[in-house]
Each structure stands twice: as C-alpha cells, then as structure tokens.
Amino acid sequence: MEQIISQVVKQLFDQDISVQLTRPDPKFGDFATNVALQLAKPLGKNPREIAEMIAENLRKEEEFSEVSVAGPGFINVKLSDQSVLNSLKKEPTTKRAGQTVVIETNCPNPFKAMHIGHALNAILADTMANLLAVDGAIVHRVSYHGDVGTHVGKSMWAILREIDGDVNKLNEIPADKRNEFMSRMYVEGARAAKESLEAKAEIDELAKQSFVLDDPLYKQVYEICKSWSFDEIDSNVGRLGNVPIERRYVESETEELGKSLIKEKTPEVFTKSDGAYVFKGSKYGAFDNVFIGSHGNGLYGAHDMGLIQLKYKDYPNLDLSITVNGEEQAAYFRGVIAASELSIPALKGKLFNYATGLVKLTTGKMSSRTGEVVTIGWLFDEFKKAIENAGGEPTDDVIAGALRYQFLKVKIGGDVIFDINDAVSLTGNTGSYLQYAHARARGILAKSDKEIAFPTGLFDEDKMLVRKLSEYVDVVDRAKESLEPHHVCTYLFELAQEFNRYYEKNQVIGSDKEAHRVGIVAIYADILKAGLAILGIVAPNKI
C-alpha cells in the first residue's frame, strides 16, 4: 500500500517520499496518510488540492474500495474485502534477519531473596528477546549475577553466626526451607549493617572475603549457599514462563578484565584522581563515577565493563547487546555505556539499556535495601489463592500468564501497579482473560464438524472483526521495532473484545454460515495464540 501511494506521488509530482500509514477510526477507513500535507511545502500547493489529486488516482486501484479526503488534506483508504482477507495471510517482517543480539534475561543476585522487581526485569527482557527472534535476529539469552560484594557480606555475617562454625547445621535445613533461611539471613545482615558500626565493619571484611575465598570455612559455606541461591533462582525463573539462558555470567569473573581495560584507557577515557579511576560521565548524560576505588578494587562500573568484554568475546559478531534495569540505574548505565563505547569503539551504537518503572502492589512500593522485600514465592502463592477464589485451576501456566501480562501491558518505563485479584479476572484486561478467550475459541472449533477453511469472502457482520484481525502484523511490526510488548497486549485485548461482540450477535455452531464462521474463529484463535506466544504466555485449549 505504501508502495502504491509512493508510485502515485512519483507519477503526479515527480517526488520521492516516504509514505507513513496510520490506523484511523474504522468509520473513516482502514488506513490514513498525511502525505499530501508533507508535499504541500515542496510543491507550493494547497494540501487539500494535492490530496484530491492523489485520491483520484488511488480510486483506480482494485485493492481499495473507497478513498476519501478529510480535513486539511488527510487521505483515508478503505480496503476491498479481498484485500482485507489477503492481509490476513501476511507474515511479520524480519528487519533484523541475520543480526546477532545478546540480551540479559534474568539477573537476580544470589545470597538474597528474588523479589518482584526481578520478575519484572526477567519477564520484560525475555519478551523483548521473543520480539527480536520474531524479527529474524539470532538471539542469545544470558544472565548476570552478583556473587561478590556487600550483599554477600551481609548474608555471610548472619549465616556464619547462625552455624557457629558447624557447616553440618546447613545440611539440616530442608530443601524447601533454604530460600526462607537465605532471605532471613540477608535481612538480619542488612539490619545489622544499618544499626551497628561494629557489625558493618565485620560485614565489610566478609564482603572482601567473597572476592578471594581464602578462608576454608567461609569458602565452604559460601559455595553451599551460592548453589542454593542459584537453584532457587532457576526454579523461580522457570515458573515465570521458562525464561531460558545459554550462558550464566557472575560478577567474580569480571573484576580483572574491567580493571585492566580501565587502566589501559587512562588518561584517554578515564581520569586518575587520588588513586581512584574516574569516568566523567557528566559529559555524556550520566554522572561522574568512580570505576576503580582508591583501595584498588573494581567497583560496579569496572565489573560491568568486564561483563561487556566477556559478552563481546563470547559473541564477537554481536550487533546489539541489551540490558533491562530499574529507572534508578538509568543514569549509571548511560555512563557505563559511554565509557565502554569510548574504550571499545567497535561497540559504538550496539549497547542499550532499557529502564523500567517501579513495581507496586495496591498497598504501595516494594521495600528495598532492608532486605524485607515482596518475594516471587509470596507472589506466586497470592496469585494461586486469587485464581482458586475465582473458581479457576491455578496451574503454573495460568499463574505465569496472569503475572507476565500484568507487567507487559504497561509501557516500558511506566510504574506497574496492580491488585492481585484484578490481575486474574476473566473479564478485564488480564492474561487470564486472554487465556480464557483462546480456550473459548478452541472450544467453539471443537464443537463443529465442519472442515476449517480460509474464508472466500466477507459478509457485512464479519467486517469489523476481520479488519481487527488484519491489524495483527502491523502491531507486531511496531512492537518489534520499538521492543515494546505493550502494543501486543493492547491489541490482543481489543481483539478479544471485538470477537466477543461478533460472537454475541452471530451464531457459529448450527448456523447456515457455520463453515464460513468456523474459518474466521480459527484465524482468531491462531492470532491469539501467536500473540500470546510472543508474550511468553501459554495459550491453553481448556481453562
């Protein structure tokens, strides 16, 4: 369609122009373009006059059933029924075909509880990876975890006091109680660091020990508890919808690599001041940040630069490297990306960080540094109760679908605020509603003995639904380009509503148009399933 309009413009005015199409209110048409307004200035003509000339030529095209001009020069185009049906056979474009993308899809730290914010980042990154894959990219999902540093010191301070030199006490903790134990240890350590200078000093020393592991007891306890943490992380992430990873990076791998590159790029990129290595991030929309402290240890910036090098080494052909983090870290990552691009010019324009908003329940914001957080385990339990109270069966697929959708329907950067009971409703804008909508459509198809076939034409009552179905590819293309899953969520909800209106007014099973309508229902069910798959949500045949 864009090509047809571009050709008409070229023939009439000898102008090469990029035609942008939008979806107007259905009563005006299927597509609209402001190309006439774009041409007004270079041609020195009234845009309405230009629009009428273009419309007159477009009316000769058999693909269009109606072409009209509105306002100062907008052109509205309504597709013929056959063109609408043909558009249902379109596939999303693959503009990133052949590109190599590395994306961090889950990054909770061991030695502390995996909380609801981690769930947001994991679900969003995993869905962005799905969009990239649909766009043709070769996607490598990896993870990164802080296995050294202050948070480890806090947990180890409490754990070592708890076992009092006897590692066997850890073996007495049942597997299903380990996460609860680790969460409690981190909370106790975080509280002690805040309330006691003496405890804080001890914690600082234990944090340093996490880098060297030269104390036998410390190392033994550290390795046991680190293994427990990763078992719990893998279990939780699996319940979020099987967010896969092919390579796990840990912070202890990154120290020397990061420090070495920073020293090599001083004073070219970094400035040395009182023994510390500083990046002047204020010149790049960030803030001035110490990457190596005066004590000689690498700080977060050094570790992230080490990680970037590891990813570049493992995936030397990468075209895009993506991280997803909270908004509070956005400025920090702008600095890390700027420093990395200056230090490794081959990566310029390939590093991106997406900042998420806050996650809130209706009771308010999550807790943070105290360690008293809303854990994923608690969240799963609450969703399970809510689904049971609503009369549903709380399978992992249903729980994951409800949870994922609540995060994904919000535009990236916006705060996610939800009531758990509302999140599992079968009547609102929820994952449960869409899973039910798909199951309902499959149930209709199961009742019919007609052979499913692609429609050969359209009746008047079909047109609103079929035109909505035809928008799917455009919506997915928009979501892929911006890596914003909320476009898919909004569309699927609107589509399900449109189908409900159609189904309420038009009998399918037993009607004289059953064979025709079953074909439409099948297309609807397939599009719902495809859209939910992009969101990482299972489309059940029964619910």
C-alpha positions in Angstrom: 0.0 0.0 0.0 2.8 2.4 0.9 4.5 1.4 -2.4 1.3 2.1 -4.4 0.9 5.6 -2.9 4.6 6.4 -3.4 4.3 5.4 -7.1 1.2 7.7 -7.5 3.1 10.6 -5.9 6.1 10.0 -8.2 3.9 9.9 -11.3 1.9 13.0 -10.3 4.6 15.2 -8.8 8.0 13.6 -9.5 8.6 13.5 -5.7 10.3 10.6 -3.8 8.7 10.5 -0.4 8.4 8.0 2.5 4.7 7.3 3.0 3.6 6.8 6.6 0.3 5.0 7.2 -1.8 5.1 10.4 -4.9 3.3 11.5 -7.8 5.8 11.8 -11.2 5.3 13.4 -12.8 2.4 11.5 -15.6 4.6 10.3 -13.1 6.6 8.2 -11.3 3.7 6.7 -8.6 1.1 7.2 -5.6 3.4 6.7 -4.8 7.1 6.6 -1.9 9.1 5.4 -0.8 12.7 5.7 1.4 12.5 2.6 -0.4 15.5 1.0 0.5 17.7 3.9 4.1 16.6 3.6 4.1 17.6 -0.1 2.4 21.0 0.4 5.6 22.9 1.1 8.0 21.5 -1.5 5.2 21.7 -4.2 3.9 25.1 -3.0 0.3 23.9 -3.3 -2.7 23.6 -1.1 -2.5 20.2 0.7 -6.3 19.5 0.1 -5.8 20.0 -3.6 -2.8 17.6 -3.6 -4.8 15.1 -1.6 -7.7 15.2 -4.1 -5.3 14.5 -6.9 -3.7 11.5 -5.2 -7.1 10.2 -4.1 -8.5 10.4 -7.6 -5.6 8.1 -8.8 -5.9 5.7 -5.9 -9.6 5.1 -6.7 -8.5 3.3 -9.8 -6.7 0.7 -7.7 -8.8 -2.5 -7.3 -7.3 -3.1 -3.8 -9.2 -0.1 -2.5 -13.0 0.0 -2.1 -13.1 3.7 -1.1 -10.7 6.6 -0.9 -11.7 9.9 0.6 -10.1 13.2 1.7 -10.7 14.7 5.1 -9.7 17.9 6.9 -6.8 19.9 5.5 -5.6 17.0 3.3 -5.7 13.6 5.1 -6.3 10.7 2.8 -8.4 7.8 4.1 -8.4 4.5 2.4 -10.7 1.6 2.8 -9.5 -1.8 1.5 -11.6 -4.1 -0.6 -12.9 -7.2 1.1 -10.5 -9.4 -0.8 -7.5 -7.1 0.2 -8.5 -7.4 3.8 -8.6 -11.2 3.5 -5.3 -11.3 1.7 -3.8 -9.2 4.5 -4.6 -12.0 7.0 -2.0 -14.1 5.2 0.8 -11.6 5.7 3.7 -12.5 7.9 5.5 -10.0 10.2 8.6 -8.5 8.6 12.1 -9.7 9.6 14.1 -6.5 9.5 16.7 -7.8 11.9 17.3 -11.0 9.9 20.9 -12.2 10.4 21.6 -9.8 13.3 23.2 -11.2 16.5 21.7 -10.0 19.7 22.8 -10.7 23.3 20.2 -9.9 26.0 20.4 -10.4 29.7 17.1 -12.1 30.6 17.4 -12.7 34.3 19.9 -11.2 36.8 18.9 -11.8 40.4 21.8 -11.9 42.9 22.5 -15.0 45.0 22.6 -14.7 48.8 19.3 -12.7 48.9 15.7 -13.1 48.0 14.5 -12.9 44.5 11.8 -10.2 44.6 9.1 -8.9 42.4 11.3 -6.4 40.6 13.5 -9.2 39.4 10.3 -10.8 38.0 9.6 -7.7 36.0 13.1 -7.4 34.5 13.2 -11.2 33.7 9.7 -11.2 32.1 10.3 -8.0 30.1 13.7 -9.0 28.8 12.5 -12.4 27.9 9.6 -11.0 25.9 11.9 -8.5 24.2 14.0 -11.5 23.2 10.9 -13.1 21.7 10.2 -9.9 19.7 13.8 -9.9 18.4 13.6 -13.5 17.4 10.3 -12.9 15.5 12.1 -10.1 13.8 14.7 -12.6 12.5 17.5 -11.9 14.9 19.8 -14.7 16.3 19.1 -14.1 20.0 21.4 -15.2 22.8 19.8 -15.1 26.2 22.3 -14.7 29.0 22.2 -13.8 32.7 24.5 -11.9 35.1 24.6 -12.3 38.9 26.5 -10.5 41.7 28.2 -13.3 43.5 30.6 -10.9 45.4 30.4 -7.7 47.3 28.4 -6.1 50.1 25.2 -8.1 49.8 27.3 -11.3 50.1 29.0 -9.9 53.2 25.6 -9.1 54.8 24.3 -12.7 54.3 27.5 -14.4 55.3 27.7 -12.3 58.5 24.4 -13.7 59.6 25.0 -17.3 58.3 28.3 -17.7 60.0 26.8 -16.5 63.3 23.9 -18.9 62.8 26.0 -22.1 62.2 28.7 -21.1 64.8 31.5 -22.9 63.0 29.5 -26.1 62.2 28.8 -26.4 58.5 26.7 -29.5 59.2 24.0 -27.3 60.5 23.4 -26.2 56.9 22.8 -29.8 55.9 20.0 -30.0 58.5 18.0 -27.3 56.7 15.3 -29.0 54.4 15.4 -28.1 50.7 12.0 -26.4 50.9 13.2 -24.1 53.7 16.5 -23.0 52.2 15.2 -19.9 50.4 13.3 -18.8 53.6 16.6 -19.3 55.5 18.7 -17.3 53.0 16.1 -14.5 52.9 16.1 -14.3 56.7 19.9 -14.2 56.8 20.1 -11.3 54.4 17.5 -9.4 56.3 19.5 -9.9 59.5 22.7 -8.9 57.9 21.2 -5.8 56.3 19.7 -4.7 59.6 22.9 -5.2 61.5 24.9 -3.2 58.9 22.4 -0.3 59.5 22.3 -0.5 63.2 25.8 -1.3 64.3 29.1 0.2 63.2 30.9 -2.8 64.6 28.8 -5.2 62.5 29.2 -3.0 59.5 33.0 -3.3 59.8 32.7 -7.1 60.1 30.4 -7.2 57.1 32.8 -5.1 55.0 35.6 -7.6 55.7 33.3 -10.5 54.8 32.4 -8.7 51.6 36.1 -8.5 50.7 36.5 -12.2 51.5 33.9 -13.0 48.8 36.5 -11.9 46.2 39.4 -14.1 47.5 37.8 -17.1 49.3 41.0 -17.9 51.2 39.3 -18.8 54.4 38.3 -22.6 54.3 35.2 -22.3 56.4 34.0 -19.1 54.6 34.6 -20.8 51.2 32.7 -23.9 52.1 29.7 -22.0 53.4 29.8 -19.6 50.5 29.8 -22.4 47.9 26.9 -24.2 49.6 24.7 -21.1 49.9 25.6 -19.9 46.4 24.5 -23.2 45.0 21.2 -23.0 47.0 20.6 -19.5 45.6 21.0 -20.5 42.0 18.8 -23.5 42.5 16.1 -21.1 43.8 16.7 -18.6 41.1 16.4 -21.3 38.4 13.2 -22.6 40.0 11.6 -19.2 40.2 12.6 -18.1 36.7 11.2 -21.4 35.4 7.9 -20.6 36.9 7.8 -17.2 35.3 7.4 -19.0 31.9 10.6 -20.9 31.4 12.9 -17.9 30.7 15.9 -19.7 29.2 19.6 -18.8 29.4 22.5 -20.2 27.5 25.3 -18.6 29.4 25.5 -17.5 33.1 27.9 -14.7 33.9 28.9 -13.9 37.5 30.5 -10.7 38.9 33.6 -12.5 40.2 34.6 -13.2 36.5 34.6 -9.5 35.6 36.9 -7.8 38.1 40.3 -8.2 36.4 39.0 -7.7 32.9 37.3 -4.5 33.8 40.2 -3.1 35.8 42.7 -3.9 33.1 40.7 -2.1 30.3 40.1 0.9 32.5 43.8 1.3 33.3 44.7 0.8 29.7 42.3 3.6 28.7 43.6 6.1 31.3 44.0 9.0 30.6 42.3 8.6 27.2 38.9 7.8 28.7 39.4 7.7 32.5 41.0 10.1 34.9 43.1 9.0 37.8 42.5 11.0 41.0 43.9 10.2 44.4 44.5 6.6 43.3 40.9 6.2 42.0 39.9 5.9 38.4 37.0 8.1 37.4 34.8 8.4 34.3 33.5 11.9 33.6 30.0 10.7 32.8 28.5 14.2 33.3 29.7 14.9 29.7 27.5 12.0 28.4 24.2 12.5 30.2 25.2 10.5 33.2 27.3 11.5 36.3 31.0 11.4 37.2 31.5 7.9 38.6 34.4 6.0 40.3 35.1 2.8 38.4 38.1 1.7 40.5 38.4 2.8 44.1 41.5 4.3 45.7 41.8 0.9 47.5 42.4 -0.7 44.1 39.2 -2.7 44.0 36.9 -2.6 41.0 33.5 -1.1 41.6 30.2 -1.7 39.8 31.3 0.2 36.7 34.5 -1.8 36.4 32.6 -5.1 36.8 30.0 -4.1 34.1 32.8 -3.2 31.7 34.3 -6.6 32.4 31.0 -8.2 31.6 30.7 -6.3 28.4 34.1 -7.7 27.4 33.1 -11.2 28.2 30.0 -11.0 26.1 31.9 -9.4 23.2 34.5 -12.3 23.5 31.8 -15.0 23.5 29.7 -13.3 20.8 32.2 -11.4 18.6 29.6 -10.8 15.9 27.0 -9.1 18.1 25.1 -6.3 16.6 23.1 -5.5 19.8 23.7 -6.0 23.5 20.7 -5.3 25.7 20.2 -5.0 29.5 17.0 -4.2 31.4 17.2 -2.5 34.8 15.2 -0.2 37.1 14.9 3.5 36.3 17.1 4.3 39.3 20.0 2.8 37.4 19.4 4.5 34.1 21.9 7.3 34.6 24.5 4.8 35.8 24.1 2.7 32.7 24.4 5.7 30.4 27.8 6.3 32.0 28.9 2.6 31.6 27.7 2.5 28.0 29.5 5.8 27.2 32.7 4.6 28.8 32.5 1.2 27.1 32.0 2.7 23.7 34.9 5.0 24.1 37.1 2.2 25.3 35.9 -0.3 22.7 35.0 1.7 19.6 33.7 -1.4 17.7 30.8 -1.5 20.2 29.6 2.0 19.5 25.9 2.1 18.9 25.5 -1.5 19.9 24.9 -1.2 23.7 21.4 -0.4 25.1 19.9 -0.3 28.5 16.1 -0.2 28.9 14.9 1.3 32.2 11.7 0.0 33.9 9.5 1.8 36.3 8.6 0.7 39.8 6.6 -2.3 40.7 3.8 -1.6 43.2 1.0 -3.5 44.8 -2.1 -1.6 45.7 -0.6 -1.3 49.2 2.4 0.7 47.8 6.0 0.4 46.8 8.3 -2.6 47.3 10.8 -2.4 50.1 14.4 -2.4 49.1 17.7 -2.3 50.8 16.4 -3.5 54.2 16.0 -6.9 52.6 12.4 -7.0 53.5 11.0 -7.4 50.0 8.0 -8.9 48.3 9.4 -12.2 47.1 8.5 -14.0 44.0 7.5 -17.0 46.1 5.0 -14.9 48.0 3.7 -13.5 44.8 3.1 -17.0 43.3 1.2 -18.0 46.4 -1.0 -15.0 46.3 -1.8 -15.5 42.6 -2.6 -19.1 43.3 -5.1 -18.1 46.1 -6.7 -15.5 43.9 -7.2 -17.9 41.0 -8.7 -20.5 43.4 -11.0 -17.9 44.8 -12.1 -17.0 41.3 -13.0 -20.7 40.7 -10.0 -21.5 38.4 -7.3 -24.1 38.5 -4.0 -22.4 39.4 -1.6 -24.3 37.1 1.8 -22.8 36.6 0.8 -21.8 33.1 -2.2 -19.8 34.4 -0.2 -18.2 37.2 2.7 -17.3 34.8 0.2 -15.9 32.2 -1.5 -13.7 34.7 1.8 -12.4 36.2 3.5 -11.8 32.9 0.6 -9.9 31.4 0.4 -7.5 34.3 4.0 -6.5 33.7 3.9 -6.5 29.9 0.7 -4.4 29.3 2.4 -1.4 30.8 4.6 0.7 28.5 8.3 0.3 29.4 9.3 2.9 32.0 5.8 3.2 33.5 5.1 2.0 37.0 3.4 -1.3 37.3 0.6 -1.1 39.9 -1.8 -3.9 40.3 -4.3 -5.6 42.5 -3.7 -9.4 42.5 -7.4 -10.2 42.4 -8.0 -7.9 39.5 -4.9 -9.5 37.7 -6.7 -12.9 37.5 -10.1 -11.6 36.4 -11.7 -13.2 33.4 -13.5 -10.0 32.4 -10.8 -7.4 32.4 -7.5 -6.6 30.6 -5.6 -9.6 32.0 -3.6 -12.6 30.9 -6.2 -14.9 32.4 -8.9 -13.2 30.3 -6.9 -13.8 27.1 -6.1 -17.4 28.0 -9.8 -17.9 28.6 -10.6 -16.2 25.3 -8.3 -18.6 23.5 -9.7 -21.7 25.2 -13.2 -20.5 24.4 -12.4 -20.1 20.7 -10.8 -23.6 20.6 -13.9 -24.9 22.4 -16.1 -23.5 19.7 -14.0 -25.1 17.0 -14.1 -28.5 18.8 -17.9 -28.5 18.6 -18.0 -28.1 14.9 -17.8 -30.9 12.4 -17.1 -28.6 9.5 -13.7 -28.6 7.8 -11.8 -25.5 8.7 -11.1 -23.4 5.6 -9.9 -19.9 4.9 -12.9 -17.6 4.1 -13.5 -16.9 0.5 -15.4 -13.7 1.1 -16.9 -11.5 3.8 -20.4 -10.7 5.0 -21.2 -7.3 6.5 -21.3 -8.7 10.0 -17.7 -10.1 9.6 -16.0 -6.9 8.6 -15.2 -5.2 12.0 -13.7 -8.4 13.4 -11.8 -9.4 10.2 -10.4 -5.8 9.9 -9.2 -6.1 13.5 -7.6 -9.4 12.7 -5.8 -7.8 9.8 -4.1 -5.3 12.2 -2.0 -8.1 13.8 1.0 -8.0 11.6 1.2 -4.2 11.8 1.0 -4.3 15.6 3.8 -6.9 15.8 6.0 -4.9 13.5 5.5 -1.8 15.6 6.3 -3.8 18.8 9.4 -5.4 17.2 10.7 -2.0 16.0 10.5 -0.4 19.5 10.8 -3.6 21.6 7.7 -2.6 23.4 5.4 -5.6 24.3 2.5 -3.4 25.5 1.5 -2.9 21.9 0.8 -6.6 21.5 -1.1 -6.7 24.9 -3.4 -3.8 23.9 -4.1 -5.3 20.5 -4.9 -8.8 21.9 -7.3 -7.3 24.5 -9.1 -5.2 21.9 -9.2 -8.2 19.5 -10.8 -10.4 22.2 -13.4 -7.7 22.9 -14.2 -7.4 19.2 -14.6 -11.2 18.9 -17.0 -11.2 21.9 -19.2 -8.6 20.2 -19.1 -10.7 17.0 -19.9 -14.0 18.8 -22.8 -12.4 20.8 -24.6 -11.4 17.6 -23.6 -14.2 15.3 -24.3 -17.9 16.0 -21.5 -20.1 14.8 -22.4 -23.7 15.6 -25.6 -24.8 13.9 -26.0 -21.6 11.8 -26.3 -21.7 8.0 -23.0 -19.9 7.9 -21.2 -22.3 10.2 -18.5 -23.4 7.8 -17.7 -19.8 6.9 -17.7 -18.6 10.6 -15.6 -21.5 11.8 -12.9 -20.4 9.4 -13.0 -16.9 11.0 -12.9 -18.3 14.5 -9.9 -20.4 13.6 -8.0 -17.4 12.3 -8.9 -15.5 15.5 -7.7 -18.4 17.7 -4.4 -18.7 15.8 -3.7 -15.0 16.1 -4.5 -15.0 19.8 -2.1 -18.0 20.2 0.7 -16.3 18.2 0.4 -13.0 20.1 0.4 -14.8 23.5 3.4 -16.8 22.4 5.3 -13.5 21.8 4.4 -12.5 25.3 5.7 -15.9 26.6 2.1 -16.9 27.7 0.8 -20.4 27.1 -2.5 -20.4 25.1 -4.4 -23.3 26.7 -7.1 -25.2 24.8 -9.0 -25.6 28.1 -9.0 -23.5 31.2 
